[in-house]
Amino acid sequence: MEVILKDDVKNLGYKNDIVTVKPGYGRNYLLPQGLAILADKSNKKVIAENVRQAAHKAEKIKTEAQGVANQIGDAAFDIKAKVGETGKIFGRVTTLQLAEALKAKGIDVDRKRISFDQEPTAAGEYTATVNLHKEVKHQVRFNVVAE
């Protein structure tokens, strides 16, 4: 089943992409949630026209995303967590905490666009990937420190 995505869907594609999905996934999740529309002839033409008209807007958005990536740079952020005697974290370090650490430095990034390369389980240094644009991904270093 071919569908046209109306919004970015993690591990599937980006807005206006034409993707092939299993019929149940498309019919029971993507279409009812409003995340996709069927990829028939008329919808493909409409999306092609919209993409053509939005090309210059997309370039502006990409340059803004690149600016945010440059603003983050190679900075390392500290995230405080309760740590046991062995250095293991009680609870979890979440993307929300990293988004708040970025926001404290004046960088506004949605927590849904952050993913950990390795799940933080102990105090130490980790990296996360910030998906700012479909062509702009940036690695962010962060340290988990004891409270």
One Martini backbone bead per residue (centre of mass of N, CA, C, O) as a GRO file, in nm:
protein
  147
    1MET     BB    1   0.095   0.038   0.025
    2GLU     BB    2   0.049   0.367  -0.076
    3VAL     BB    3   0.177   0.666   0.082
    4ILE     BB    4   0.135   1.003   0.202
    5LEU     BB    5   0.301   1.208   0.402
    6LYS     BB    6   0.196   1.472   0.637
    7ASP     BB    7   0.426   1.373   0.834
    8ASP     BB    8   0.653   1.293   1.048
    9VAL     BB    9   0.786   0.952   1.074
   10LYS     BB   10   0.927   0.743   1.261
   11ASN     BB   11   1.096   0.507   1.068
   12LEU     BB   12   0.974   0.611   0.767
   13GLY     BB   13   0.943   0.946   0.728
   14TYR     BB   14   0.864   1.234   0.552
   15LYS     BB   15   0.722   1.488   0.443
   16ASN     BB   16   0.592   1.398   0.122
   17ASP     BB   17   0.639   1.106   0.123
   18ILE     BB   18   0.659   0.804  -0.060
   19VAL     BB   19   0.528   0.506   0.085
   20THR     BB   20   0.559   0.164   0.174
   21VAL     BB   21   0.303  -0.024   0.332
   22LYS     BB   22   0.122  -0.198   0.520
   23PRO     BB   23  -0.213  -0.214   0.517
   24GLY     BB   24  -0.268  -0.209   0.828
   25TYR     BB   25  -0.094   0.038   0.901
   26GLY     BB   26  -0.239   0.238   0.716
   27ARG     BB   27  -0.547   0.184   0.792
   28ASN     BB   28  -0.506   0.179   1.131
   29TYR     BB   29  -0.301   0.444   1.159
   30LEU     BB   30  -0.223   0.664   0.947
   31LEU     BB   31  -0.506   0.754   0.848
   32PRO     BB   32  -0.662   0.810   1.123
   33GLN     BB   33  -0.423   1.011   1.234
   34GLY     BB   34  -0.328   1.196   0.979
   35LEU     BB   35  -0.030   1.103   0.850
   36ALA     BB   36  -0.193   1.007   0.584
   37ILE     BB   37  -0.233   0.939   0.233
   38LEU     BB   38  -0.328   0.831  -0.046
   39ALA     BB   39  -0.145   0.721  -0.351
   40ASP     BB   40  -0.277   0.875  -0.590
   41LYS     BB   41  -0.280   1.061  -0.864
   42SER     BB   42  -0.393   1.327  -0.745
   43ASN     BB   43  -0.216   1.337  -0.486
   44LYS     BB   44   0.056   1.340  -0.635
   45LYS     BB   45   0.011   1.610  -0.782
   46VAL     BB   46  -0.033   1.788  -0.536
   47ILE     BB   47   0.238   1.727  -0.397
   48ALA     BB   48   0.423   1.816  -0.628
   49GLU     BB   49   0.329   2.111  -0.621
   50ASN     BB   50   0.393   2.170  -0.324
   51VAL     BB   51   0.696   2.108  -0.343
   52ARG     BB   52   0.767   2.317  -0.556
   53GLN     BB   53   0.665   2.569  -0.385
   54ALA     BB   54   0.842   2.476  -0.111
   55ALA     BB   55   1.150   2.489  -0.177
   56HIS     BB   56   1.235   2.769  -0.055
   57LYS     BB   57   1.138   2.707   0.234
   58ALA     BB   58   1.323   2.461   0.284
   59GLU     BB   59   1.590   2.617   0.273
   60LYS     BB   60   1.534   2.794   0.519
   61ILE     BB   61   1.498   2.565   0.724
   62LYS     BB   62   1.779   2.441   0.683
   63THR     BB   63   1.944   2.693   0.774
   64GLU     BB   64   1.823   2.701   1.059
   65ALA     BB   65   1.920   2.417   1.142
   66GLN     BB   66   2.220   2.479   1.098
   67GLY     BB   67   2.230   2.708   1.309
   68VAL     BB   68   2.163   2.527   1.552
   69ALA     BB   69   2.403   2.336   1.516
   70ASN     BB   70   2.617   2.561   1.552
   71GLN     BB   71   2.522   2.649   1.836
   72ILE     BB   72   2.588   2.383   1.972
   73GLY     BB   73   2.815   2.219   1.871
   74ASP     BB   74   3.064   2.095   2.119
   75ALA     BB   75   2.891   2.094   2.350
   76ALA     BB   76   2.854   2.012   2.693
   77PHE     BB   77   2.617   1.851   2.900
   78ASP     BB   78   2.458   1.859   3.216
   79ILE     BB   79   2.309   1.578   3.395
   80LYS     BB   80   2.114   1.520   3.663
   81ALA     BB   81   2.142   1.230   3.888
   82LYS     BB   82   2.068   0.959   4.058
   83VAL     BB   83   2.337   0.788   4.229
   84GLY     BB   84   2.500   0.524   4.310
   85GLU     BB   85   2.783   0.369   4.429
   86THR     BB   86   2.834   0.231   4.131
   87GLY     BB   87   2.699   0.457   3.915
   88LYS     BB   88   2.408   0.402   3.903
   89ILE     BB   89   2.097   0.479   3.792
   90PHE     BB   90   1.812   0.624   3.913
   91GLY     BB   91   1.621   0.556   3.673
   92ARG     BB   92   1.611   0.819   3.424
   93VAL     BB   93   1.727   0.950   3.124
   94THR     BB   94   1.587   1.202   2.927
   95THR     BB   95   1.504   1.401   2.661
   96LEU     BB   96   1.386   1.627   2.837
   97GLN     BB   97   1.645   1.696   2.992
   98LEU     BB   98   1.810   1.774   2.738
   99ALA     BB   99   1.616   1.994   2.637
  100GLU     BB  100   1.648   2.171   2.895
  101ALA     BB  101   1.956   2.213   2.869
  102LEU     BB  102   1.935   2.358   2.597
  103LYS     BB  103   1.739   2.585   2.688
  104ALA     BB  104   1.936   2.710   2.899
  105LYS     BB  105   2.127   2.795   2.637
  106GLY     BB  106   1.905   2.892   2.403
  107ILE     BB  107   1.800   2.605   2.285
  108ASP     BB  108   1.530   2.506   2.078
  109VAL     BB  109   1.424   2.165   2.132
  110ASP     BB  110   1.256   1.899   2.058
  111ARG     BB  111   1.231   1.597   2.223
  112LYS     BB  112   1.142   1.423   1.964
  113ARG     BB  113   1.435   1.493   1.815
  114ILE     BB  114   1.558   1.305   2.035
  115SER     BB  115   1.830   1.059   2.047
  116PHE     BB  116   1.984   0.792   2.175
  117ASP     BB  117   2.261   0.600   2.117
  118GLN     BB  118   2.282   0.545   2.433
  119GLU     BB  119   2.160   0.435   2.713
  120PRO     BB  120   2.152   0.575   3.018
  121THR     BB  121   2.291   0.393   3.322
  122ALA     BB  122   2.536   0.583   3.394
  123ALA     BB  123   2.781   0.755   3.482
  124GLY     BB  124   2.872   0.987   3.217
  125GLU     BB  125   2.940   0.976   2.873
  126TYR     BB  126   2.728   1.091   2.602
  127THR     BB  127   2.515   1.051   2.310
  128ALA     BB  128   2.314   1.248   2.083
  129THR     BB  129   2.051   1.286   1.846
  130VAL     BB  130   1.963   1.565   1.640
  131ASN     BB  131   1.666   1.620   1.446
  132LEU     BB  132   1.633   1.909   1.259
  133HIS     BB  133   1.650   1.766   0.976
  134LYS     BB  134   1.663   1.551   0.712
  135GLU     BB  135   1.976   1.681   0.661
  136VAL     BB  136   1.999   1.758   0.985
  137LYS     BB  137   2.238   1.620   1.200
  138HIS     BB  138   2.325   1.614   1.558
  139GLN     BB  139   2.575   1.586   1.792
  140VAL     BB  140   2.539   1.533   2.149
  141ARG     BB  141   2.698   1.604   2.440
  142PHE     BB  142   2.672   1.425   2.763
  143ASN     BB  143   2.657   1.443   3.119
  144VAL     BB  144   2.633   1.223   3.390
  145VAL     BB  145   2.555   1.341   3.713
  146ALA     BB  146   2.563   1.377   4.038
  147GLU     BB  147   2.355   1.527   4.289
   0.00000   0.00000   0.00000
